Amino acid sequence: MDTAAGSRSELHLISFPTCPFVQRPVMLLQEKDVPFEVTYIDLSDPPEWFLRLSPRGKVPALKTEHGPLFESQAICEYIDETTEGSLLPANPYERAHDRAWFQLASEDLFVPLYLMIGASTRKDADEQGIKLKVTLGRLEETLYGRDWLSGSGKHFGMADVACAPFVMRVADAKARGWFDLFEGFPQINAWADRLQARPTLRSSVPKQYAEVEQKGLEDRDSIWLREPQRAETGR
Ligand SMILES: N[C@@H](CCC(=O)N[C@@H](CS)C(=O)NCC(=O)O)C(=O)O
């Protein structure tokens, strides 16, 4: 067990080191300077006690003083509502907008990026890259005239937290010379730079992140480890 900040915390996250869904509540907790504890589990052999907390067997799960919670969005909103300040906009339309992008990021950004980075053939990687480019085109339009994705676009908020793990992984893939998904998207690049300037973007992953990520890609026989040159869709 790792106490991330302070002790006697009432919030206890169940995690896997490379999971982008867990990174969201960790970033939120760090942004709000709220103490919490973390326990890492082996997702390939999840302990019995974890399956009682998380009915779908997925991380993150959060133990609270009231009982367990699962699903990163529910967890983030619970944390946001029960701690000081709020990263969810007060305006109902803007709050709904943040929730919609939270959901979109899970399904249309995290999943295809995971499949693209772990793909064992160039063809499979390219297919995911094409899907991502379509979604990124929509995001580019949405970000026009804004500093942030959240709310009115003036302040860092929940929708930005929701997408931050994706932005970090795209930046890492570019740094490794694999692909640059944000090429040709100036609004996204400016927003990604703002996100990368926040210390919590990197502090929200544990020190074993790179090692576990590398091992996961080796196990999946990732094309990027074998042939790291850029794919057609990433140019
Ligand atoms: N919709 C879930 C997705 C969580 C998720 O897919 N977590 C992955 C790890 S990154 C997991 O626990 N996978 C284990 C499994 O599917 O058995 C959320 O937002 O929390």
The ligand as a Gaussian input file, in Angstrom:
#p B3LYP/6-31G(d) Opt

LIG

0 1
 N      -15.539000       2.535000     -17.726000
 C      -14.513000       2.215000     -16.775000
 C      -13.335000       1.606000     -17.502000
 C      -12.253000       1.093000     -16.552000
 C      -11.310000       0.097000     -17.229000
 O      -11.542000      -0.349000     -18.361000
 N      -10.242000      -0.282000     -16.502000
 C       -9.358000      -1.322000     -16.997000
 C       -7.895000      -1.026000     -16.727000
 S       -7.323000       0.426000     -17.580000
 C       -9.641000      -2.613000     -16.245000
 O       -9.835000      -2.595000     -15.049000
 N       -9.636000      -3.754000     -16.947000
 C       -9.786000      -5.030000     -16.320000
 C      -10.849000      -5.867000     -16.973000
 O      -11.509000      -5.375000     -17.907000
 O      -11.003000      -7.008000     -16.545000
 C      -14.125000       3.483000     -15.985000
 O      -14.293000       4.588000     -16.529000
 O      -13.703000       3.362000     -14.828000

